[in-house]
C-alpha cells in the first residue's frame, strides 16, 4: 500500500513547480484532479520539441510532470464552476494552486474562502515571491527567480558573466519543498484535526537551495562564486581529463585521497598524507594536482571509475543524460515505469521492498471532465448543458 492511497488532491497549478509537487503526491498513491481554466489550458501543454504534440496540447513540458492525474477543464468564474469546485473541495484533503495573491482572491482560492467549505483542507499556495512582502503580486518563472536570488552568480566563477542554471532547478526544488510541506501539514492534521494554509515562495526555496552561499554572504558580506569543476583547495575533488574523456573524482577525506593516490600508483605520496589533518591537504594541492593530471591522462575513464569505486573513492566518468539513462544502476532500482511503451521517472526513493508507484499516462485537456462530474452527482443532461455553455470542456 502506498502512503497517500486515500488522499484526494486538487491541482490548480500550471507550468513546472506546482505540477511537479502534485505529481509527487500522485506517485505516492494520491488521487489527483488537475483543474485547468476552460479557456486557458496549462501553458506547458503547448511547449516541447514536437510541434504536433504541442498542437494536441500534449507538449513534453506538460507530460514530464502530468502523469497520474485526472484532468478537468472548468470555468471558475461562473457560479456553476464555483459550485463544482466547492463540491470537490468538500471531499478533498489538499488543494494546491499557483496563482498570484490577487488572482487567488478573485477566484476564491484563498485559505479563508476554502476553509469555509472544508475546515480540514490543506491549502497550499505556490508563487514567485510568496503572499507577503512588496513583490507578493509579481509574476515569476524559474529564470526570473534565478536572477532575483543571485543563483546565476553562484553558477559561474568570479569574473565570468552570470549564467542560468540549465535544468529548471528552482521550479523542481520548489515543487519538492511544497510536497514536503503538504506531507508535514497532513501529519499535523492527524494531531489537530484541522487544516492549514501553506505559503510556498520560489524565491525562498532558491535561497534554501543555496544554503551555504546564503550563510557565506551573511558572514562575509561577499558573493561566493563557483570554483568551476575543480575545488580550489582539494586536488582530489574535481574533474580530470583521461585519454578518452573526463572523470569527476570526489576524494574529499584524507582516507579517500590516500586511496586515490595508491590506485593511481603513488604509494609514497599516499604514505605521506596518511593520518594527517584534513586542512593539511591544501598544502599539497599543487603537487597532488600535477600527479593526478598525469596519471589520469594515461588512463581510460571507464576503467579508472571502476578501480576508484572498488577502492571506495567516489568517482564517475562524465556522461550525458542519454548515457546515464542506460545505466544498470537505475534499472535495478525501478526508477522508471513503462507508460504506453514509453519510460517515465517514478520517484527518487523506495519504501522498503515496494517498487510499485501509482503512475498512469498524462491525460488530454478536459479528458476526465465528464467522469468527474458524474461522480459528483450531475446527470448527462446537466453535463451536456455545461459543455454547451463552456463551463466545462
SELO-821101 format. One record per residue (C-alpha): x, y, z; residue number from 1. Coordinates in steps of 0.05 Angstrom, whole numbers. Example, Ala and Ser with C-alpha at 12.3 -4.5 7.8 and 13.67 -1.06 7.14 Angstrom:
BEGIN
KETI    east   north      up  num
KETI     246     -90     156    1
KETI     273     -21     143    2
END
This chain:
BEGIN
KETI    east   north      up  num
KETI       0       0       0    1
KETI      25      69     -18    2
KETI      27     123      37    3
KETI     -22     170       3    4
KETI     -70     118     -24    5
KETI    -132     150       7    6
KETI    -111     222      -5    7
KETI    -151     267     -52    8
KETI    -114     326     -83    9
KETI    -139     384    -125   10
KETI     -85     412    -171   11
KETI     -98     482    -197   12
KETI     -26     495    -217   13
KETI       8     505    -283   14
KETI      77     502    -316   15
KETI     130     466    -273   16
KETI     135     478    -198   17
KETI      63     465    -178   18
KETI      51     406    -225   19
KETI     115     374    -200   20
KETI      91     380    -128   21
KETI      25     345    -143   22
KETI      59     295    -188   23
KETI     100     271    -128   24
KETI      37     263     -86   25
KETI       5     223    -143   26
KETI      65     177    -149   27
KETI      55     160     -75   28
KETI     -17     140     -87   29
KETI     -58     204     -81   30
KETI    -118     214    -127   31
KETI    -101     279    -163   32
KETI    -150     320    -203   33
KETI    -117     374    -246   34
KETI    -165     432    -257   35
KETI    -150     479    -315   36
KETI    -187     541    -339   37
KETI    -235     521    -394   38
KETI    -208     575    -440   39
KETI    -135     572    -419   40
KETI    -101     503    -415   41
KETI     -37     496    -376   42
KETI      13     532    -419   43
KETI      62     475    -411   44
KETI      16     435    -457   45
KETI      39     479    -515   46
KETI     114     472    -503   47
KETI     161     417    -526   48
KETI     205     396    -584   49
KETI     148     361    -622   50
KETI     102     413    -655   51
KETI      47     361    -668   52
KETI      44     343    -594   53
KETI      42     417    -576   54
KETI     -17     427    -623   55
KETI     -52     369    -590   56
KETI     -40     402    -521   57
KETI       6     345    -501   58
KETI      73     380    -503   59
KETI     132     347    -470   60
KETI     136     402    -416   61
KETI      67     381    -394   62
KETI      77     307    -399   63
KETI     141     309    -358   64
KETI     100     320    -294   65
KETI      30     307    -319   66
KETI      27     232    -304   67
KETI     -21     204    -252   68
KETI     -73     260    -256   69
KETI    -145     264    -279   70
KETI    -159     326    -320   71
KETI    -219     372    -311   72
KETI    -228     436    -352   73
KETI    -272     484    -312   74
KETI    -292     557    -314   75
KETI    -283     581    -242   76
KETI    -311     650    -260   77
KETI    -382     623    -267   78
KETI    -429     606    -210   79
KETI    -436     534    -233   80
KETI    -360     528    -239   81
KETI    -352     553    -167   82
KETI    -406     504    -145   83
KETI    -368     446    -176   84
KETI    -303     468    -145   85
KETI    -336     472     -76   86
KETI    -363     402     -83   87
KETI    -293     377     -99   88
KETI    -263     418     -42   89
KETI    -313     389       7   90
KETI    -289     318      -8   91
KETI    -214     333     -16   92
KETI    -154     334      31   93
KETI    -108     381      -6   94
KETI    -114     438     -55   95
KETI     -52     466     -90   96
KETI     -54     529    -133   97
KETI      -1     576    -160   98
KETI     -39     639    -176   99
KETI     -14     707    -153  100
KETI     -48     732     -90  101
KETI     -96     779    -126  102
KETI    -117     725    -175  103
KETI    -128     675    -119  104
KETI    -173     725     -83  105
KETI    -215     737    -145  106
KETI    -223     662    -157  107
KETI    -240     646     -85  108
KETI    -177     604     -76  109
KETI    -152     634     -11  110
KETI    -148     590      51  111
KETI    -200     635      84  112
KETI    -251     620      30  113
KETI    -235     547      22  114
KETI    -236     532      96  115
KETI    -309     555      99  116
KETI    -324     496      54  117
KETI    -276     446      85  118
KETI    -241     466     151  119
KETI    -195     405     146  120
KETI    -168     423      77  121
KETI     -93     434      68  122
KETI     -88     496      25  123
KETI     -21     505      -9  124
KETI      -6     568     -49  125
KETI      56     570     -93  126
KETI      81     634    -123  127
KETI     144     670    -144  128
KETI     153     711     -81  129
KETI     101     686     -31  130
KETI      37     721      -9  131
KETI      71     774      34  132
KETI     122     828      20  133
KETI     126     882     -34  134
KETI     131     831     -90  135
KETI      72     788     -69  136
KETI      34     802    -133  137
KETI      93     799    -181  138
KETI      94     741    -231  139
KETI     157     699    -239  140
KETI     187     639    -273  141
KETI     249     598    -257  142
KETI     297     642    -296  143
KETI     270     706    -263  144
KETI     279     676    -193  145
KETI     350     654    -212  146
KETI     365     727    -228  147
KETI     329     755    -167  148
KETI     363     710    -116  149
KETI     434     710    -141  150
KETI     433     638    -165  151
KETI     462     657    -232  152
KETI     525     685    -198  153
KETI     533     621    -157  154
KETI     536     582    -223  155
KETI     599     616    -250  156
KETI     670     633    -230  157
KETI     689     704    -209  158
KETI     697     749    -270  159
KETI     651     708    -314  160
KETI     583     732    -336  161
KETI     526     705    -293  162
KETI     494     644    -326  163
KETI     427     610    -319  164
KETI     429     541    -287  165
KETI     408     492    -342  166
KETI     352     449    -313  167
KETI     294     486    -280  168
KETI     324     473    -212  169
KETI     284     528    -177  170
KETI     219     501    -204  171
KETI     234     430    -184  172
KETI     263     447    -116  173
KETI     201     490    -102  174
KETI     156     432    -122  175
KETI     195     386     -76  176
KETI     191     435     -18  177
KETI     116     443     -29  178
KETI     105     367     -29  179
KETI     146     362      35  180
KETI     106     419      67  181
KETI      40     385      47  182
KETI      62     319      77  183
KETI      81     356     141  184
KETI      14     391     143  185
KETI     -22     325     135  186
KETI      18     296     193  187
KETI      -1     357     236  188
KETI     -74     349     217  189
KETI     -73     279     246  190
KETI     -56     312     313  191
KETI    -100     374     310  192
KETI    -158     353     265  193
KETI    -152     419     230  194
KETI    -130     441     161  195
KETI     -80     497     149  196
KETI     -51     543      96  197
KETI      18     536      66  198
KETI      52     594      30  199
KETI     109     569     -15  200
KETI     155     620     -48  201
KETI     201     603    -106  202
KETI     249     657     -82  203
KETI     251     629     -12  204
KETI     263     559     -39  205
KETI     320     585     -83  206
KETI     355     613     -21  207
KETI     344     546      14  208
KETI     377     512     -46  209
KETI     437     558     -37  210
KETI     441     550      38  211
KETI     517     553      42  212
KETI     521     612      -6  213
KETI     470     649      36  214
KETI     508     633     100  215
KETI     573     657      68  216
KETI     541     722      46  217
KETI     513     737     115  218
KETI     580     723     149  219
KETI     628     753      98  220
KETI     584     802      61  221
KETI     614     774      -3  222
KETI     589     735     -63  223
KETI     610     662     -63  224
KETI     626     644    -134  225
KETI     633     574    -163  226
KETI     703     544    -165  227
KETI     686     511    -230  228
KETI     695     436    -239  229
KETI     754     434    -191  230
KETI     758     451    -117  231
KETI     808     507    -102  232
KETI     838     471     -41  233
KETI     829     396     -52  234
KETI     865     367    -111  235
KETI     827     302    -107  236
KETI     759     337    -112  237
KETI     746     355    -185  238
KETI     747     338    -259  239
KETI     807     308    -295  240
KETI     819     292    -368  241
KETI     832     219    -385  242
KETI     855     190    -450  243
KETI     782     182    -473  244
KETI     741     232    -434  245
KETI     731     267    -367  246
KETI     725     235    -299  247
KETI     698     271    -237  248
KETI     734     249    -174  249
KETI     707     262    -104  250
KETI     765     245     -57  251
KETI     743     292      -2  252
KETI     771     258      60  253
KETI     843     242      78  254
KETI     828     167      73  255
KETI     797     176       4  256
KETI     856     217     -20  257
KETI     903     164       6  258
KETI     866     110     -32  259
KETI     864     153     -94  260
KETI     940     162     -95  261
KETI     950      88     -83  262
KETI     904      69    -141  263
KETI     940     118    -187  264
KETI    1008      88    -169  265
KETI    1035     138    -120  266
KETI    1045      97     -55  267
KETI    1099     143     -27  268
KETI    1055     205     -33  269
KETI     997     165      -3  270
KETI    1041     147      57  271
KETI    1059     220      67  272
KETI     988     241      80  273
KETI     963     180     117  274
KETI     939     204     185  275
KETI     947     278     170  276
KETI     894     331     185  277
KETI     844     348     131  278
KETI     867     421     125  279
KETI     938     397     110  280
KETI     915     370      43  281
KETI     911     441      16  282
KETI     986     450      27  283
KETI     998     394     -23  284
KETI     948     419     -74  285
KETI     998     436    -130  286
KETI    1038     373    -122  287
KETI     977     327    -120  288
KETI     940     361    -177  289
KETI    1001     351    -223  290
KETI    1005     278    -204  291
KETI     931     268    -216  292
KETI     932     303    -284  293
KETI     989     260    -308  294
KETI     960     194    -283  295
KETI     890     207    -309  296
KETI     914     226    -379  297
KETI     945     156    -383  298
KETI     881     121    -361  299
KETI     814     103    -391  300
KETI     755     137    -357  301
KETI     713      74    -351  302
KETI     770      33    -322  303
KETI     790      87    -274  304
KETI     719      96    -249  305
KETI     715      22    -234  306
KETI     782      19    -198  307
KETI     768      80    -156  308
KETI     698      58    -136  309
KETI     726     -10    -116  310
KETI     775      28     -71  311
KETI     716      67     -41  312
KETI     736     132     -75  313
KETI     675     168    -104  314
KETI     684     177    -179  315
KETI     644     178    -243  316
KETI     663     188    -315  317
KETI     626     244    -349  318
KETI     561     220    -381  319
KETI     506     256    -418  320
KETI     434     243    -399  321
KETI     423     191    -454  322
KETI     482     151    -430  323
KETI     460     157    -357  324
KETI     391     130    -373  325
KETI     422      65    -397  326
KETI     458      51    -332  327
KETI     442     -14    -297  328
KETI     440      23    -231  329
KETI     375      57    -249  330
KETI     345      -7    -278  331
KETI     359     -44    -214  332
KETI     323       7    -172  333
KETI     259      12    -213  334
KETI     268      87    -222  335
KETI     229      83    -287  336
KETI     159      59    -303  337
KETI     130      40    -371  338
KETI      73      83    -397  339
KETI      45      66    -465  340
KETI     111      38    -486  341
KETI     150      98    -462  342
KETI     191     108    -399  343
KETI     174     157    -344  344
KETI     211     171    -279  345
KETI     171     149    -218  346
KETI     205     171    -154  347
KETI     274     184    -125  348
KETI     264     136     -67  349
KETI     235      69     -48  350
KETI     193      45      10  351
KETI     223     -20      34  352
KETI     215     -73     -19  353
KETI     156     -37     -52  354
KETI     178     -16    -122  355
KETI     108      -2    -148  356
KETI      86      70    -153  357
KETI      20      99    -175  358
KETI      31     127    -245  359
KETI     -13     129    -307  360
KETI      -2     167    -372  361
KETI     -17     242    -378  362
KETI     -88     258    -396  363
KETI    -114     303    -451  364
KETI    -143     371    -436  365
KETI    -211     360    -401  366
KETI    -208     285    -415  367
KETI    -239     267    -348  368
KETI    -288     325    -340  369
KETI    -350     283    -353  370
KETI    -329     225    -308  371
KETI    -312     273    -251  372
KETI    -379     309    -256  373
KETI    -418     243    -260  374
KETI    -382     222    -196  375
KETI    -404     287    -164  376
KETI    -477     271    -179  377
KETI    -490     312    -242  378
KETI    -530     277    -296  379
KETI    -518     273    -371  380
KETI    -566     330    -387  381
KETI    -533     377    -338  382
KETI    -464     359    -363  383
KETI    -483     369    -436  384
KETI    -513     437    -417  385
KETI    -448     457    -382  386
KETI    -408     436    -443  387
KETI    -454     477    -488  388
KETI    -445     538    -443  389
KETI    -369     526    -440  390
KETI    -369     518    -364  391
KETI    -331     453    -375  392
KETI    -292     424    -433  393
END
